[in-house]
Amino acid sequence: MSREQSLRNGAALMVLGALIFFVYAVVFFFRAFASGGFEVGVETLNGVTPQQLDGLNPAIMGYIMHLHVAIAGFIAATAVAVGGLAWYGVRSGLWWAWITGVIVPVLGLAVALPLHYMGRFNYDWVSHLGPIYLGTIIYVVGAVVALIGLSQATPGTVQAAR
């Protein structure tokens, strides 16, 4: 595969992964307003329903909705940023765009994912984390394909002697 094909295909896969992140953010956003509940894949918090929690203290559910909307915004913003970096920077062969496009989602996932495995509440991992894992796998494959293209010499340039 040529350098240009690798960069184009890798960037396209990265954009596809970012698009999945964006769709997840949109679902997250609308669920915050439409369902009056918790996140996708979280029906109760240790048996407590959103309605029960709202009856106990309506401010708690308002606060949870506030956090969900904010998280949806950050997921969507990250998706737009890394999608743009991939499509305009990585596809053009810019190392800084690839490096930034890899660091940004890795940082977000490194902060967000560990708490999911600490056993504080039950969730359906397929609906809760499945879309993020799918988007991440596609994004990582794209980043690797693009890395192969970035690592190839640019046509018409002379590489330094080793």
C-alpha distance (Angstrom), angle and dihedral (degrees) to the residues before:
residue distance angle dihedral
M1 . . .
S2 3.79 . .
R3 3.77 123.4 .
E4 3.82 91.8 -108.2
Q5 3.81 93.1 48.6
S6 3.78 91.4 48.5
L7 3.80 92.1 49.6
R8 3.80 92.5 45.3
N9 3.82 94.7 46.4
G10 3.80 93.6 42.4
A11 3.79 92.4 49.1
A12 3.81 90.9 47.6
L13 3.82 91.4 53.2
M14 3.81 90.5 47.0
V15 3.81 89.3 52.1
L16 3.81 90.5 48.6
G17 3.81 90.0 52.6
A18 3.81 89.8 48.1
L19 3.81 89.9 49.6
I20 3.81 89.6 55.7
F21 3.83 88.7 51.7
F22 3.80 88.9 50.6
V23 3.81 94.2 50.1
Y24 3.82 89.2 48.9
A25 3.81 89.0 52.6
V26 3.81 91.7 50.8
V27 3.83 90.9 50.5
F28 3.80 89.5 46.6
F29 3.82 90.2 50.7
F30 3.80 96.8 48.8
R31 3.80 92.6 42.7
A32 3.81 88.8 57.2
F33 3.81 89.8 60.5
A34 3.80 102.9 29.3
S35 3.77 105.6 43.3
G36 3.78 103.3 37.3
G37 3.76 85.4 -142.7
F38 3.71 145.1 96.3
E39 3.78 131.5 -69.2
V40 3.79 126.0 -54.6
G41 3.80 107.0 -71.1
V42 3.82 94.9 17.3
E43 3.79 111.0 101.8
T44 3.83 99.1 163.4
L45 3.76 138.4 5.5
N46 3.80 102.2 -123.6
G47 3.79 90.3 -35.6
V48 3.81 97.0 -42.1
T49 3.80 112.6 122.0
P50 3.79 124.4 -146.3
Q51 3.81 88.5 -111.8
Q52 3.81 92.1 54.3
L53 3.78 91.6 47.7
D54 3.80 90.9 47.9
G55 3.81 89.7 51.4
L56 3.77 90.3 52.0
N57 3.80 95.2 48.2
P58 3.84 122.3 -11.6
A59 3.80 90.3 -162.0
I60 3.81 90.0 67.1
M61 3.80 93.0 58.6
G62 3.81 89.8 44.5
Y63 3.79 89.1 52.7
I64 3.81 92.4 47.6
M65 3.82 89.9 50.9
H66 3.81 89.3 49.1
L67 3.81 90.7 53.1
H68 3.81 93.0 46.2
V69 3.78 92.3 52.2
A70 3.81 90.7 48.4
I71 3.81 92.2 48.3
A72 3.81 90.7 48.1
G73 3.80 88.5 52.9
F74 3.79 92.8 51.1
I75 3.81 93.0 46.6
A76 3.82 90.6 49.3
A77 3.81 92.4 46.0
T78 3.80 91.1 49.9
A79 3.80 90.5 49.1
V80 3.80 92.3 51.3
A81 3.82 91.9 46.0
V82 3.80 96.9 49.3
G83 3.80 92.0 40.1
G84 3.80 89.6 54.1
L85 3.79 92.6 45.3
A86 3.81 90.2 51.5
W87 3.79 97.4 44.1
Y88 3.79 98.7 43.3
G89 3.81 103.9 23.2
V90 3.79 109.6 27.8
R91 3.81 92.5 40.1
S92 3.83 87.0 54.3
G93 3.81 91.5 51.9
L94 3.81 98.0 -108.6
W95 3.78 112.0 156.8
W96 3.81 94.1 -159.7
A97 3.81 90.1 57.2
W98 3.81 91.8 50.9
I99 3.81 93.1 46.6
T100 3.82 92.5 48.0
G101 3.80 91.2 42.5
V102 3.81 89.8 55.9
I103 3.81 98.0 41.4
V104 3.82 96.3 50.7
P105 3.83 99.7 59.3
V106 3.82 92.2 35.7
L107 3.80 89.2 56.4
G108 3.80 92.2 47.6
L109 3.80 93.3 48.5
A110 3.81 93.3 43.0
V111 3.81 89.2 57.4
A112 3.82 98.1 39.6
L113 3.80 106.7 38.9
P114 3.84 105.7 55.2
L115 3.81 94.0 66.3
H116 3.80 89.5 57.8
Y117 3.79 89.5 68.3
M118 3.80 99.2 48.0
G119 3.82 94.6 87.6
R120 3.82 98.6 -122.3
F121 3.83 94.3 133.9
N122 3.77 139.8 1.2
Y123 3.78 123.3 -107.0
D124 3.78 139.8 165.5
W125 3.78 99.4 -106.3
V126 3.81 93.8 -160.8
S127 3.81 94.8 60.6
H128 3.81 95.9 28.7
L129 3.81 101.7 46.4
G130 3.81 103.6 5.2
P131 3.82 96.1 89.7
I132 3.81 91.3 48.0
Y133 3.81 91.4 49.3
L134 3.81 90.9 47.7
G135 3.81 91.9 49.4
T136 3.80 90.7 45.6
I137 3.80 94.0 50.8
I138 3.81 91.8 50.0
Y139 3.82 91.0 44.6
V140 3.81 92.7 50.0
V141 3.82 92.5 48.6
G142 3.81 87.9 51.2
A143 3.80 91.5 48.4
V144 3.82 90.7 51.8
V145 3.82 92.7 47.3
A146 3.81 89.5 48.9
L147 3.81 90.5 46.7
I148 3.80 89.4 56.8
G149 3.82 88.6 54.3
L150 3.79 93.0 45.1
S151 3.80 90.4 51.1
Q152 3.80 92.4 55.7
A153 3.79 118.2 89.3
T154 3.78 116.6 -99.5
P155 3.80 109.9 -110.3
G156 3.77 112.2 -102.2
T157 3.80 96.0 23.4
V158 3.76 128.3 109.8
Q159 3.77 116.1 -130.6
A160 3.76 117.6 -137.0
A161 3.81 115.3 -101.6
R162 3.79 113.0 -102.9
